[in-house]
Amino acid sequence: MKIVYFIFFIVFGVFADNKYYDSRYDYYDIDHFVQNPRLLKKYIDCFLDKGPCTPIGRVFKLVLPEIVITACNKCSPSQKRFAHRTFEAFRNISPQNYAELRRKLDPQNKHFNTFLKSIATNS
């Protein structure tokens, strides 16, 4: 489970006034995470209030709306690549939960497409 803690720090880091989110885990192997459907499902369930969250999952659950609204403005290129691969994996493993997560993070559907374009430019 410790590996999960490292994974989400890559994308989102910690709240800070820095130009980017915390970058201490930017070099994590994204393939391990996106190729693990069970792990992806646990995190999407956490974000949708359908399952328990790890302590780090709770932090990122709070940060996700900001990331979507700001189009990952404080994400480094590496974090944007990770976000792109993660949201792609969410969409592929569970399209219904992915759609629900989109609605939860952007209920008025004003920001999510901009967010997706922003993270796609660094894939």
C-alpha positions as CSV (number, residue, x, y, z in Angstrom):
1,M,0.0,0.0,0.0
2,K,3.0,2.3,0.5
3,I,3.4,2.4,-3.3
4,V,0.0,4.0,-3.6
5,Y,1.2,6.9,-1.4
6,F,4.0,7.6,-3.8
7,I,1.8,7.4,-6.9
8,F,-0.6,10.2,-6.1
9,F,2.1,12.5,-4.9
10,I,3.4,12.4,-8.4
11,V,0.3,14.0,-9.9
12,F,-1.0,16.2,-7.2
13,G,1.7,16.8,-4.5
14,V,0.7,18.8,-1.5
15,F,-1.1,22.1,-1.2
16,A,1.5,24.8,-1.5
17,D,1.9,28.3,-2.9
18,N,4.7,27.1,-5.1
19,K,4.7,27.3,-8.9
20,Y,4.1,23.5,-9.0
21,Y,2.8,20.9,-6.7
22,D,5.3,18.8,-4.7
23,S,7.6,17.1,-7.2
24,R,9.4,14.6,-5.0
25,Y,7.8,11.6,-6.8
26,D,7.8,12.9,-10.3
27,Y,9.9,10.0,-11.6
28,Y,7.6,7.2,-10.4
29,D,6.9,4.4,-13.0
30,I,3.3,5.3,-14.1
31,D,3.0,2.0,-15.9
32,H,2.8,0.1,-12.7
33,F,-0.2,2.2,-11.5
34,V,-2.2,2.3,-14.7
35,Q,-1.8,-1.4,-15.4
36,N,-3.3,-2.3,-12.1
37,P,-7.1,-2.3,-12.4
38,R,-7.6,-3.2,-8.8
39,L,-5.6,-0.3,-7.6
40,L,-7.3,2.1,-10.0
41,K,-10.7,0.9,-8.9
42,K,-9.8,1.5,-5.2
43,Y,-8.9,5.1,-6.0
44,I,-11.8,5.9,-8.2
45,D,-14.1,4.4,-5.5
46,C,-12.4,6.6,-2.9
47,F,-12.9,9.7,-5.1
48,L,-16.5,8.8,-5.6
49,D,-17.3,8.1,-1.9
50,K,-18.0,4.5,-2.8
51,G,-15.1,3.0,-0.8
52,P,-12.6,3.8,1.8
53,C,-9.7,6.1,1.2
54,T,-6.2,5.8,2.2
55,P,-4.8,8.8,4.1
56,I,-3.2,10.0,0.9
57,G,-6.3,9.3,-1.1
58,R,-8.2,11.7,1.2
59,V,-5.7,14.4,0.5
60,F,-5.9,14.0,-3.3
61,K,-9.7,13.8,-3.1
62,L,-9.6,17.3,-1.7
63,V,-7.1,18.5,-4.4
64,L,-8.8,17.1,-7.4
65,P,-11.4,19.8,-7.8
66,E,-8.7,22.5,-7.8
67,I,-6.7,20.6,-10.3
68,V,-9.7,20.3,-12.7
69,I,-10.8,23.9,-12.2
70,T,-7.3,25.3,-12.8
71,A,-6.6,22.9,-15.7
72,C,-3.7,21.5,-13.7
73,N,-2.1,24.9,-13.7
74,K,0.3,24.1,-10.8
75,C,1.2,20.6,-12.2
76,S,4.6,20.1,-13.6
77,P,4.9,18.4,-17.1
78,S,5.6,15.1,-15.4
79,Q,2.5,15.5,-13.2
80,K,0.4,16.3,-16.2
81,R,1.6,13.2,-18.0
82,F,0.7,11.2,-14.9
83,A,-2.7,12.8,-14.7
84,H,-3.3,12.1,-18.4
85,R,-2.4,8.4,-18.1
86,T,-4.4,8.1,-14.8
87,F,-7.6,9.6,-16.2
88,E,-7.2,7.6,-19.4
89,A,-6.9,4.5,-17.3
90,F,-10.0,5.4,-15.2
91,R,-11.9,5.9,-18.4
92,N,-10.8,2.6,-19.8
93,I,-11.4,0.4,-16.7
94,S,-14.7,1.9,-15.7
95,P,-16.4,4.3,-18.2
96,Q,-19.4,4.7,-15.9
97,N,-17.4,5.6,-12.8
98,Y,-15.2,7.9,-15.0
99,A,-18.3,9.7,-16.1
100,E,-19.5,10.0,-12.5
101,L,-16.1,11.3,-11.4
102,R,-16.3,13.9,-14.2
103,R,-19.7,15.1,-12.9
104,K,-18.5,15.1,-9.3
105,L,-15.4,17.2,-10.1
106,D,-17.1,19.5,-12.5
107,P,-20.9,19.5,-11.9
108,Q,-21.5,22.3,-14.4
109,N,-19.3,20.8,-17.0
110,K,-17.3,24.1,-17.4
111,H,-13.7,23.0,-16.7
112,F,-13.2,19.3,-17.4
113,N,-12.6,19.5,-21.1
114,T,-10.1,22.3,-20.6
115,F,-8.4,20.2,-17.9
116,L,-8.2,17.2,-20.3
117,K,-6.7,19.3,-23.1
118,S,-4.2,20.7,-20.7
119,I,-2.9,17.3,-19.5
120,A,-3.0,15.9,-23.0
121,T,-0.5,18.4,-24.3
122,N,2.2,16.8,-22.1
123,S,1.5,13.1,-22.7
